[in-house]
Amino acid sequence: MSDNPDDPIEFEINGELDLHTFRPQEVGELVPDYIGLCLEKEITRVRIIHGKGIGTLRETVHAILKKDGRVKDFYLADQTEGGWGATIAFLQKQ
């Protein structure tokens, strides 16, 4: 693994995106890119882990999901899905 912050980070496309390992400025491109990769693998339910904190990252994720036409619906996860530290999104190909 490289110590260069500009090197790409590799992760599995499995329908779960944990944003804890990414810098906040990466989220604007990362979430839409991940949605596209999930749809390529025919994954239509995505769990995005943004953490609880003060809600800034959650609000950013929700704003991105609202603008993305590939997102049919999304909601804040319940306790069995990670509580309000995660969001569940349902995707559709366009």
N, CA, C and O of each residue as an XYZ file, in Angstrom:
376
protein
N       0.835     -1.179      0.000
C       0.000      0.000      0.000
C       0.883      1.247      0.000
O       1.876      1.305      0.726
N       0.534      2.222     -0.794
C       1.326      3.433     -0.941
C       0.931      4.472      0.112
O      -0.209      4.522      0.574
N       1.911      5.294      0.470
C       1.628      6.386      1.398
C       1.230      7.655      0.666
O       0.935      8.667      1.302
N       1.216      7.621     -0.653
C       0.854      8.789     -1.455
C      -0.661      8.956     -1.434
O      -1.379      8.065     -1.888
N      -1.171     10.090     -0.913
C      -2.622     10.283     -0.829
C      -3.298     10.406     -2.188
O      -4.523     10.315     -2.268
N      -2.532     10.613     -3.260
C      -3.126     10.736     -4.585
C      -3.263      9.399     -5.299
O      -3.886      9.326     -6.358
N      -2.685      8.336     -4.730
C      -2.816      7.019     -5.328
C      -4.253      6.534     -5.164
O      -4.884      6.795     -4.139
N      -4.775      5.827     -6.175
C      -6.146      5.324     -6.046
C      -6.243      4.293     -4.927
O      -5.303      3.541     -4.667
N      -7.388      4.278     -4.279
C      -7.661      3.305     -3.223
C      -8.506      2.199     -3.843
O      -9.535      2.470     -4.463
N      -8.077      0.968     -3.678
C      -8.832     -0.151     -4.214
C      -9.729     -0.731     -3.123
O      -9.309     -0.884     -1.976
N     -10.974     -1.052     -3.497
C     -11.901     -1.658     -2.554
C     -12.886     -2.510     -3.332
O     -13.097     -2.313     -4.529
N     -13.472     -3.444     -2.639
C     -14.416     -4.370     -3.250
C     -15.747     -3.684     -3.535
O     -16.243     -2.903     -2.724
N     -16.314     -3.985     -4.690
C     -17.638     -3.479     -5.050
C     -18.635     -4.554     -4.621
O     -18.856     -5.535     -5.331
N     -19.231     -4.351     -3.446
C     -20.102     -5.378     -2.873
C     -21.428     -4.811     -2.358
O     -22.187     -5.510     -1.687
N     -21.702     -3.540     -2.675
C     -22.945     -2.937     -2.215
C     -22.831     -2.238     -0.882
O     -23.831     -1.759     -0.346
N     -21.625     -2.170     -0.334
C     -21.415     -1.455      0.923
C     -20.209     -0.533      0.767
O     -19.101     -0.975      0.465
N     -20.449      0.740      0.977
C     -19.398      1.742      0.843
C     -19.189      2.409      2.196
O     -20.068      3.111      2.696
N     -18.025      2.186      2.778
C     -17.680      2.780      4.071
C     -16.836      4.021      3.807
O     -15.696      3.919      3.354
N     -17.393      5.174      4.088
C     -16.723      6.443      3.798
C     -15.676      6.825      4.832
O     -14.995      7.836      4.663
N     -15.529      6.049      5.892
C     -14.543      6.374      6.932
C     -13.113      6.396      6.398
O     -12.258      7.082      6.958
N     -12.846      5.664      5.335
C     -11.483      5.578      4.818
C     -11.176      6.643      3.766
O     -10.078      6.664      3.210
N     -12.132      7.520      3.492
C     -11.951      8.522      2.453
C     -11.953      9.927      3.026
O     -12.545     10.190      4.073
N     -11.286     10.814      2.328
C     -11.282     12.226      2.723
C     -12.610     12.859      2.312
O     -13.187     12.469      1.297
N     -13.104     13.829      3.085
C     -14.396     14.455      2.765
C     -14.468     15.022      1.341
O     -15.523     14.968      0.709
N     -13.371     15.558      0.841
C     -13.397     16.140     -0.497
C     -13.506     15.085     -1.600
O     -13.742     15.431     -2.758
N     -13.340     13.816     -1.262
C     -13.446     12.739     -2.247
C     -14.882     12.243     -2.423
O     -15.189     11.582     -3.416
N     -15.744     12.548     -1.492
C     -17.084     11.967     -1.464
C     -17.923     12.395     -2.672
O     -18.716     11.600     -3.178
N     -17.764     13.617     -3.135
C     -18.566     14.130     -4.251
C     -18.402     13.342     -5.530
O     -19.353     13.222     -6.303
N     -17.220     12.800     -5.775
C     -16.985     11.957     -6.945
C     -17.129     10.482     -6.610
O     -17.565      9.684     -7.440
N     -16.764     10.131     -5.399
C     -16.736      8.727     -4.992
C     -18.119      8.085     -5.006
O     -18.293      7.003     -5.566
N     -19.097      8.737     -4.400
C     -20.428      8.128     -4.290
C     -21.031      7.867     -5.679
O     -21.485      6.750     -5.926
N     -21.056      8.848     -6.595
C     -21.591      8.556     -7.935
C     -20.787      7.481     -8.678
O     -21.366      6.646     -9.372
N     -19.475      7.500     -8.536
C     -18.654      6.468     -9.181
C     -18.997      5.089     -8.631
O     -19.114      4.126     -9.388
N     -19.157      4.996     -7.313
C     -19.487      3.716     -6.689
C     -20.859      3.226     -7.154
O     -21.042      2.035     -7.403
N     -21.812      4.137     -7.270
C     -23.142      3.771     -7.771
C     -23.013      3.169     -9.168
O     -23.626      2.142     -9.461
N     -22.228      3.798    -10.020
C     -22.028      3.276    -11.363
C     -21.403      1.893    -11.363
O     -21.818      1.020    -12.125
N     -20.405      1.690    -10.512
C     -19.753      0.382    -10.420
C     -20.707     -0.682     -9.892
O     -20.681     -1.827    -10.344
N     -21.550     -0.303     -8.933
C     -22.548     -1.253     -8.413
C     -23.520     -1.647     -9.514
O     -23.842     -2.825     -9.665
N     -23.986     -0.678    -10.277
C     -24.930     -0.989    -11.349
C     -24.300     -1.868    -12.418
O     -24.980     -2.714    -12.998
N     -23.009     -1.683    -12.690
C     -22.314     -2.559    -13.632
C     -22.343     -4.001    -13.148
O     -22.378     -4.926    -13.960
N     -22.327     -4.202    -11.833
C     -22.366     -5.546    -11.239
C     -23.797     -5.972    -10.893
O     -24.016     -6.996    -10.245
N     -24.769     -5.161    -11.340
C     -26.190     -5.420    -11.094
C     -26.538     -5.425     -9.613
O     -27.435     -6.148     -9.180
N     -25.831     -4.623     -8.848
C     -26.145     -4.414     -7.429
C     -27.081     -3.215     -7.368
O     -26.715     -2.120     -7.796
N     -28.279     -3.411     -6.840
C     -29.274     -2.323     -6.836
C     -29.614     -1.826     -5.436
O     -30.431     -0.919     -5.282
N     -29.001     -2.405     -4.426
C     -29.178     -1.932     -3.044
C     -27.795     -1.647     -2.479
O     -26.937     -2.529     -2.432
N     -27.590     -0.414     -2.052
C     -26.284      0.011     -1.567
C     -26.424      0.559     -0.149
O     -27.329      1.339      0.148
N     -25.512      0.135      0.711
C     -25.440      0.670      2.076
C     -24.224      1.572      2.143
O     -23.095      1.119      1.957
N     -24.455      2.847      2.407
C     -23.379      3.832      2.487
C     -23.188      4.194      3.956
O     -24.089      4.735      4.596
N     -22.008      3.890      4.478
C     -21.709      4.169      5.882
C     -21.016      5.520      5.955
O     -19.898      5.689      5.467
N     -21.694      6.472      6.568
C     -21.151      7.829      6.674
C     -20.835      8.206      8.109
O     -20.228      9.249      8.352
N     -21.226      7.393      9.046
C     -20.996      7.702     10.457
C     -22.074      8.616     11.010
O     -22.902      9.146     10.269
N     -22.051      8.790     12.299
C     -23.067      9.603     12.965
C     -22.585     11.040     13.092
O     -23.168     11.931     12.476
N     -21.563     11.287     13.852
C     -20.980     12.619     13.974
C     -22.010     13.730     14.102
O     -23.040     13.564     14.756
N     -21.724     14.865     13.473
C     -22.650     16.006     13.529
C     -23.573     16.044     12.323
O     -24.414     16.936     12.213
N     -23.425     15.083     11.416
C     -24.359     14.949     10.306
C     -23.931     15.602      9.005
O     -24.663     15.527      8.018
N     -22.777     16.236      8.972
C     -22.349     16.918      7.753
C     -22.153     15.936      6.604
O     -22.629     16.174      5.494
N     -21.461     14.843      6.863
C     -21.224     13.861      5.810
C     -22.530     13.195      5.383
O     -22.735     12.938      4.197
N     -23.403     12.917      6.333
C     -24.714     12.339      6.007
C     -25.481     13.267      5.080
O     -26.045     12.821      4.081
N     -25.506     14.547      5.402
C     -26.214     15.518      4.563
C     -25.597     15.607      3.168
O     -26.312     15.744      2.176
N     -24.277     15.530      3.096
C     -23.599     15.550      1.804
C     -23.991     14.332      0.979
O     -24.307     14.454     -0.205
N     -23.969     13.157      1.603
C     -24.346     11.925      0.912
C     -25.786     12.022      0.427
O     -26.072     11.667     -0.717
N     -26.690     12.491      1.265
C     -28.098     12.586      0.874
C     -28.289     13.571     -0.275
O     -29.104     13.325     -1.165
N     -27.555     14.675     -0.270
C     -27.641     15.652     -1.370
C     -27.171     15.018     -2.680
O     -27.768     15.244     -3.733
N     -26.110     14.233     -2.611
C     -25.604     13.542     -3.808
C     -26.641     12.542     -4.313
O     -26.896     12.468     -5.515
N     -27.232     11.781     -3.415
C     -28.225     10.775     -3.804
C     -29.466     11.427     -4.410
O     -30.029     10.898     -5.369
N     -29.900     12.560     -3.871
C     -31.076     13.261     -4.402
C     -30.872     13.700     -5.839
O     -31.818     13.702     -6.626
N     -29.646     14.074     -6.192
C     -29.346     14.590     -7.533
C     -29.106     13.493     -8.562
O     -29.164     13.747     -9.765
N     -28.838     12.282     -8.101
C     -28.452     11.198     -9.008
C     -29.699     10.478     -9.519
O     -30.428      9.861     -8.743
N     -29.936     10.560    -10.814
C     -31.114      9.949    -11.420
C     -31.138      8.432    -11.353
O     -32.173      7.819    -11.612
N     -30.014      7.818    -11.009
C     -29.965      6.361    -10.891
C     -30.452      5.882     -9.529
O     -30.592      4.679     -9.306
N     -30.711      6.817     -8.621
C     -31.173      6.477     -7.271
C     -32.690      6.564     -7.243
O     -33.262      7.645     -7.387
N     -33.343      5.410     -7.057
C     -34.804      5.373     -6.982
C     -35.298      5.933     -5.658
O     -36.258      6.702     -5.610
N     -34.621      5.533     -4.580
C     -35.054      5.919     -3.242
C     -33.897      5.682     -2.285
O     -32.985      4.909     -2.578
N     -33.941      6.350     -1.143
C     -32.952      6.101     -0.099
C     -33.559      6.477      1.238
O     -34.492      7.276      1.313
N     -33.023      5.897      2.278
C     -33.491      6.194      3.629
C     -32.364      5.957      4.618
O     -31.413      5.226      4.343
N     -32.492      6.586      5.766
C     -31.547      6.384      6.851
C     -31.745      4.976      7.393
O     -32.875      4.560      7.651
N     -30.663      4.250      7.564
C     -30.739      2.862      8.006
C     -31.368      2.752      9.396
O     -31.243      3.652     10.226
N     -32.047      1.626      9.626
C     -32.577      1.379     10.968
C     -31.504      0.679     11.801
O     -30.392      0.466     11.317
N     -31.813      0.327     13.017
C     -30.825     -0.255     13.931
C     -30.219     -1.554     13.407
O     -29.053     -1.839     13.681
N     -30.983     -2.342     12.664
C     -30.457     -3.604     12.149
C     -29.507     -3.386     10.978
O     -28.767     -4.295     10.603
N     -29.521     -2.175     10.393
C     -28.683     -1.886      9.227
C     -27.591     -0.871      9.537
O     -26.945     -0.365      8.619
N     -27.373     -0.567     10.807
C     -26.313      0.360     11.174
C     -26.797      1.654     11.790
O     -25.998      2.555     12.045
N     -28.084      1.760     12.030
C     -28.612      2.980     12.636
C     -28.410      4.190     11.747
O     -28.168      4.057     10.547
N     -28.509      5.368     12.336
C     -28.425      6.573     11.520
C     -27.003      6.921     11.108
O     -26.742      8.035     10.656
N     -26.091      5.983     11.261
C     -24.724      6.149     10.748
C     -24.567      5.612      9.337
O     -23.466      5.619      8.785
N     -25.667      5.144      8.747
C     -25.631      4.591      7.385
C     -26.909      4.961      6.647
O     -27.947      5.223      7.254
N     -26.807      4.975      5.341
C     -27.953      5.239      4.473
C     -28.076      4.080      3.492
O     -27.077      3.590      2.965
N     -29.310      3.646      3.252
C     -29.605      2.590      2.283
C     -30.157      3.271      1.033
O     -31.087      4.072      1.117
N     -29.581      2.948     -0.124
C     -30.047      3.519     -1.386
C     -30.438      2.382     -2.338
O     -29.787      1.338     -2.385
N     -31.511      2.611     -3.091
C     -31.976      1.662     -4.091
C     -31.732      2.268     -5.478
O     -32.126      3.400     -5.760
N     -31.078      1.492     -6.323
C     -30.609      1.990     -7.605
C     -31.388      1.385     -8.760
O     -32.006      0.327     -8.646
N     -31.333      2.108     -9.888
C     -31.920      1.615    -11.138
C     -31.058      2.101    -12.296
O     -30.536      3.216    -12.278
N     -30.920      1.250    -13.292
C     -30.188      1.668    -14.482
C     -31.045      2.638    -15.276
O     -32.274      2.563    -15.256
N     -30.385      3.544    -15.972
C     -31.131      4.510    -16.784
C     -30.952      4.233    -18.234
O     -31.507      4.944    -19.071
